[in-house]
Amino acid sequence: MECAEALAVRGTKIVGVGSEAELSRLCGAGTQFVDLQGRTLLPGLIDPHHHYTLAALLNHLLLNIGHARFHTKADALDALRSKAANTPVGGWLAAGFYDNLLQVGDLSMADLDSISTSHPIFVMYVNGHVGAGNTLAFERAGISENVDTLPGGGHFGRDSNGRLNGLIYEQSALLRFAAVAVPPTTPALISEALTTYAKSAAAAGNTTLHEPGTIKTDWVDGLAELSNSLDVRLSASFSTDEASASSRYAALGPRSMAKWLPNSRLSLYGMKFWADGSNQAQMAAQTQPYLNRSDKGSTNYPGSEMAALCGAAKDAGWSILIHCQGDAAVDAALDAIEAAYGTNPATGVNRLEHATMARQDQIERMKALQVEPSFIPDFLHLYGAAYRDQIFGSPRSDFMVPSGAATNAGIPISLHSDAPATGLPVNPLRHVQTVITRRCATDRTVIGPDLALDIDEAMRAVTIHAARHLGLDETIGTIEQGKEADFTVLEADPYQTEPEGISRIPVSETWVAGTKKFG
């Protein structure tokens, strides 16, 4: 990135970038001067796949039994046992952030029944695609032994005798439990939870968060009003089951750009569906079997239905975002996009979310279709060794999170947290560091070093390319005259910092629309 000596802001906009001498003509009697005193000012950092409403509500409503607090399965169960002892009989125990890989082992119905048979218990895994419940929770959710696969791929685990074992898979199944296990999401609850959550996101250097697919159309007006008081800018995409209801918002802006809600800091971009599940749960759809197993996972929809979902999004006036973890899901998603949109779609950039196990030939096909991926570096950071040793083996794991392959192919990529999907504290600089070093934190090994990015490529992936993936590249993402005055100020220059230390650079200030929100 280029470096400027000074910039000028008027209201919410950048009105000048250059030398102090060049910008002195813009100064007046009321001009406020801010001396960075050696700190580094960057375009505001953008997280283009961050379930901010979901993360805020989960943090607000669920008992955290994740790896950050409890290192083993036994410790997590002890935390649930303590909670049960202080909860009235019959009251729900709703917990979240459990990590079956790092805490070693799935939670079974028997495990949770051992905690309590007089409290319904529901636990959401940190990957967002798996949960677990005890016997009473299944009764309260209305799930019986003869349940079949639900629309959208929701299904339930079974033991060797074919009986329900307590595991719950995919959104449509998980929502059956969430609907009865946690309080309804009222506007007041969303406002309280999101106001607190936005402060923590801004403190981490984020200026814009995009929630993909978990926003409801009937939340839009409330979020638009709330956005003006939050410490970050909001962006969102709808799920494809809201195609009809969302079409009225598609007329709010040019087809290929974000749609701004009037008098707000909320913009809307596309529609999303989930093509498969989680690699960590060994459910994502692969073309080769998982390590030491015969199964390959499966997609949540047949190919024809994926094409129909893409067609519905296109007809409603939106681009498409498709969650793909396994390479078979990437194949199916690209087939569906090609069938519905072709190449160079007028609706804007079509995205593959995560694309964790995408192959080189799929990278080349993305380039041909002008599809762009957004990657989650925290999978490398947390699970690189597990992908190698437990899930895929080498060399498949060496090509996980292929951000370098996409960049080498000339595809603009973005990086994201998928919060709350890893349970880690929000830190966009950790994403930058991870795609540069490709180091797994659990055993300090480097996974696929030939896919590493340089610092400039990594920074573009959390600024201008992330803005492009939200249809906001004419508004934010760079420091240019006429753009919104969104900045992240760091105590050190990441371009001059050893890669292993980038994630530890303190955030000094965060500015949104010309106003300091943190620092």
N, C-alpha and C positions, 0 to 999 in steps of 0.2 A: 504494500500500500504506500501511496505517496504521503509525505509529511509536510504539513503547513505550519507556519509560525503562529498564526492567529486566526480567529474567526469572530464574526459578529452575528448577534442574534437580536431580532426585533419581534416581540410577541412570541409566537410559537415557531417561527421560521428562522432558518439560517439566511442571512442577507449578504454575507460576504465571507470569503475564505482567501487568505493570502498572507502577506507580511504585515507587521504592525504599521509600517509607514503607509501601505496601500489602504488599510482599513481605517486609518485615523480620520479620513474625510467623513466617515459615518458617525463619528462620535459627536455628542452634544452635551449640554450642561447636565443632563440627567443620566448620562451613560454610566453604567456600573461596570467596573473592571474586575476580572477574576484572573489572578495570577496562579497558574498551575504549580509553580514552585518545583519544577522538575518532574511532576507526575505526567502520565500519558493519557491523553483524551482520545477515545475511539468512537466510531459510530456505535449507537446503542446496540447491545447484544440481543439477539432475537432467538427465541426457542420456537421453531415451527411445528412442533408436535409435543404438546404439553397439556395434559388434561387438567387444567387449572381448577375448574369447578369440581371435578371428581376428586382431585387431590385435596382441595380445601375441605370438601365434605368428609372424605375418609379420615383426614387428620382430626377433624372435629368430632366425628361420630364413632370411630372404631378404636378399640384397644390395640395399640401397636405391639405386636409380638414378633417383629422382624429381626433380622440378623444384626442390625445396628444396635439393638438393645439386648437380645438374647442369642447367644452364639450356637446353641444346640436345640434340637427338637424337645428334649427333656426340659430345658429351661423355659421354652415357650409354653409347654403344657403346664408347668408350675405357675406361670403368670396367669393362665386361664383359671387354674384351680383357685388361686388367691382371689381373682375377680368373682368367681362363683360363690365363694364364702361370704362375700359382701353384697350379693345381689338377691333380692327377694325371689322366693321360689316361683317359677313360671316366667320370670323375666328373661329377656334375651341376653345372651352373651355374644356380641358381635365384635370380631377381631379382624385385623388385617396385616398385610406386609410379610406374611410368613414366606420363607424362601426354602423350597424343598431341596435345592442343591446345596446352599451354604449351611443350612441348619440340618441337613442330611436326613432326608426321609419324608415321605408323604404322611399326611394326617388321615387316619382312617376313622370310620364311624365308631369302631371299638375304642380307639384312642380317646375320642371326644366323649363317648358314653362313660368312660372311666373318670372323666372330670365331673360329669353330672348327667343324670337322667331326668332331673326335675327342672332343668333349664334348657331351652333350645339353644344350641351353639352353632354359629356360622362363622367360618374363617375364610377370608379372601386371601389367596396367594398374592405375592408381590408382582408376579408376572401378569396379573389381570385377566388370565384366561382359565384359571383353576380355582376352585374353592373346596371346602369340606364342611360337612354337617354331621351332627349326631342324629340319633333316631328321632328324637322329638322335633328337631329342626325339619327333617324330611316330612314329618306328619303335619307340622304347621304350614309348610310350603305346599302341601297337597301333592307330594310326589310319592307314588306307590310303586310296588315291585314291578308292575306291568307297564311302567312308563316307557315310551319309545323315544326315538330321536326327535327333538323339537325343531321347528323351523329356524334356519340360521345356524344349524349344526350343534345346538345345545344337546348334551348327552350326559350320562352318569356312569361312573365306574362300577364294575361288578367283580365279585370275588370268584374263586375257582368253581364255586357251586352256582354261579349265575345270579347271586343275590347282590343287592346294592351294597357297596362298600364304603359309602360316605363321600366319595369324590364327585365333584361337580365340574363340568367342562363347558366353556364358551358362554358368550354373553346371554343368550336367550335362556339358558339354564340358571346361570348365576343371578339373573334378575328376578327369577321366581323366588329366590331366597331373600335377596336384598329388599324386595317389596314388602316383606313382612318382618325382617330383622332390624331394620333401621327406620327412624322417623321419616315421614314424608318430607320432600324437599320444598319447603315454603320459601317465598321471596325473602322473608326476614332471615331465615337460616342461611340461605345462599349469601346474602349480603354480609352477615356477620362473619361467616367462614372465609369468604373470598377477600374481604378487606384485610383480615389478618394475614392470609396467605400471600397476597400481593406485596405486602411489606417485606416479607422474607425473600420473595423473588427479586424485588428491586435491590435489596441488600446484597444479593449475589451478582448484581450487574446486569440483570435482564431489564430491558425496556419494553419488549413486546412478547406476549405469549399467545400461541395459537392452539385452541382446543379442537382436535379433529374427531368429528363424528359423535361426540357425546353431549352436544348442545341440542336442546329441543326448541322447536319454533316458538312455543309459548313462553320460553325464557327470554326471547330476544329483546323485547321492550324493556324488561327489568334490567337486563345486563347492560343495555345501551345507556340507561339512566345511571346505573351504578358506575359505569366505566369512567365517568368524568371525575369521580372522587377517588379512584384507585391510584396506586403508585406505579402501575404498568399500563401499557396500551394493550387492548384485547383484540384478538382475531379468532374466528371460529369457522368450522365447517359442520354441516349437518350429516347425519347418517342417511343412507339411501332410502330408508323407510319413511323419510319425511320429504321425499321428492315433490309430491303434490303440494303439500303445505308450504314448502320453501320457495316455490316458484315466484311468489310475489316479491321476494327480496332480490331476485336475480335482475330485476329491472332498475335497481338502485345505482348501477354504474356500468361502465363499458364492459363488454362480455369477457374480455381477457384480464380484467383488473378486479381488485377487491371492491366489494359493495359496502359503502360507508353508511351506517345508520345516522340519520340527520342529528346534528347537535350532540355528537357523542365521540368517544374514542374507541368504538367497537366497529370492526369491519368483518365482513363475511366473504368466504372465498369459494369453497367447493362442497363436494359430498364424499362420504367415505363408507366403505364396507370392509369387513374382515374376511379375507380369502382363506385363512387358516388360523391355527392356534400358535402355541409357544414351542420353540425349540427346547427350552429348559424342561418342559413337561413331556418332551418327545411326542408331541401331537402335531407339530407343523408338518406340512405336506412336502415330502422329499421324493426325488427320483431314485435314490438309493436307500437301502435300509439303514436305520440307526445302528450304531456300533454294537456288535454282539446281540443284535436282535434281527427278527425277520420282517418286522413291520416298518412302513415308511411314513406313517401318519396319513392324514387325508385333508382335503379341502372342505370348507364349510358349505360350498355350493357346487353343483355341477357347472361345467363350462358355459352351457347355454344360459343358465340363470345369471352367471356373472356378466355375460354380455348384455343381458336384459337390464341388469342393475346399472351398468355403464350407460346404456341407451336411455334409461329413465333420467339419470343425472344430466346427460347431455340435453335431452328434450326440455328439462326444467331450466336450462341455461347455465349449468355449472361444469367445471372441470371435475375430475375424479381423483380421489386418493384411495389407494387400496393397500390394506395391511397384508404384507407377505413376509413370512419368516423363512419358509423352506423354498428350495429351488423349484419344486413342482408347482407351488403356489405362484411363483414368479412367472413360470410358463403360462399358467392359466390366466393370470392377470393381464399379461401382455397380449394374449390371444383376445381377451375380452375388450381391451382398449383398442386394439387394431380393428376389431369388428365394429365397434360403436363409433370411434372417433377418427380412425385413420391416422394420418400424420398431420402435424402443424394445425392442431384444432383451434378454432376461433374462440373457444371458451377459456383458453389459457393453458398453463402448464399442468399436465397430468403427472401425478406423483405415485411412486411406489414407496410405501412407508416401511422402513426398516431394511427390507431386501437383504437380510442378514446373510443368507447362504446363496445369494445370486452368483451364477457362473460367469466366466469371461464371455461366452457367446451371448448370454443374456444382456450383459453390459453393452455389447455391440448392437443388439436388437433394440435396447432402450434408445441408443443414439439414433438409430434409423427411424424410430417412431417418435422421437423428440419427447420421450418420457424421462423424467428426472427423479433420482432416488434421494431419500432422506434417511440417513443412517443414525443408529444409536450406539455411540462409542462405549457406553457403560457396559454393554454386553462383552466387549473385549476386556474392559477394566475388571469386571467381576467374574466373568465366566469363561475367559479364554482357555484356561487350563482344563476346566470341566468339559468344554466343547472338544478339546483334544483328547482327553483321557477317558471320558465317560460317554460322550454323546455322538461324536463323529469320527474321531481318530484323525491322524494326519494321512494325506495332505489336505483333506477337506476343510479341517479347522483352520489351516493356514490362510484360506481365502475368505474367512468369515469377515463381515463388515468390510466389503471391498471398496472402501472409499478411494484408495489410490488408483485402482483399476478404472473406476468411473472418471476420476479427474484426468487420468492419462488419456482416456478416450475423448476428452473435451466436453464432458457433461458437467454442467453446474450442479454441485451437490450441496445439501445442507446437513447439519448435525443437530440432533435433538436429544432430549432427556427421556421422553415418553413418561414423564412423571405422572403418577406415582409408581411406575412399573418396576423400578429397581429398589425403591426405598432409600436411596442415597440422598443426602442433602443436595439441593439445587446448586450447581456450580458449572456454568458454561465453560469456564477455563479448564475444567477437568476434561471436557470433551475435546478441546483443542489439544491439550497435552497428550491425550490417549491416541488420537489419530496420528500424531507425530511420532510417538515412542512405540505404540502398539504393545505396551507392556501390560501384562495381567497382574493385578495387585495381589492376588492370592499366593502366587509362587514366584513372582518377579520375572517370569520368562517373557520373551518377546514372541508374539504370534504373527507370522507372515510379515517379516520386516520389509520385504520388497513392496508392500502396499502402503508404506508410510507416506504421509503428506509433509510438505514443508510448512513453515509457519504462515506464510502468506496464503496458501491454499486453505489452511485450516481456519484462519481468521475470516476469510471470505465466506466460509461455510456457516458462520454464525452471525454474519452481517448481510452483505449484499445478496448472496445467493439465498439465504433464508428469507430475506424480504421478497425476492423474486418468487419463491415458493408460496407466498401468501398474496401474490398480486399487488405487492406494496413497494416494488422496486423504484417507482417514480416518486415515492413519498418518504421512505426511510432506507436505511442500510448503508448509506455513505454520507460523508460530510461534504455537501455541495450546496451552493446557493439555491434557494427555493425549496429545499427539503425541510422536513420537520426537524426541530432542534432536539433530537434524542441522542444522548451521549452517555458513555460509560467511562468514568475516570478511574484509572488504576494507579497504584503506588509505584509500579515499575513497568517498564516497557516489555511486553511479551516477546517482541522481536529481538530484544537484547538479553533475554533471560534463558538460562539453560533449560532445555525442554522438560527435564524432570522436575523443574521448579515452577512451571507456569501455573499449575492449579493452585499454588500457595500464594500467588500475588494477591494482596488485599485489594478489595474494591473500596475506593475512596469516596466516590460520589456517583449517583445515577440521576440523570436529567431526562424528563419526558416533556415534550412540547414546550421547551424553554423554561421549565420549572424544576428546581432541584427536589427530587423525591426521596433521596437517601444521601446521608453524609453530612 
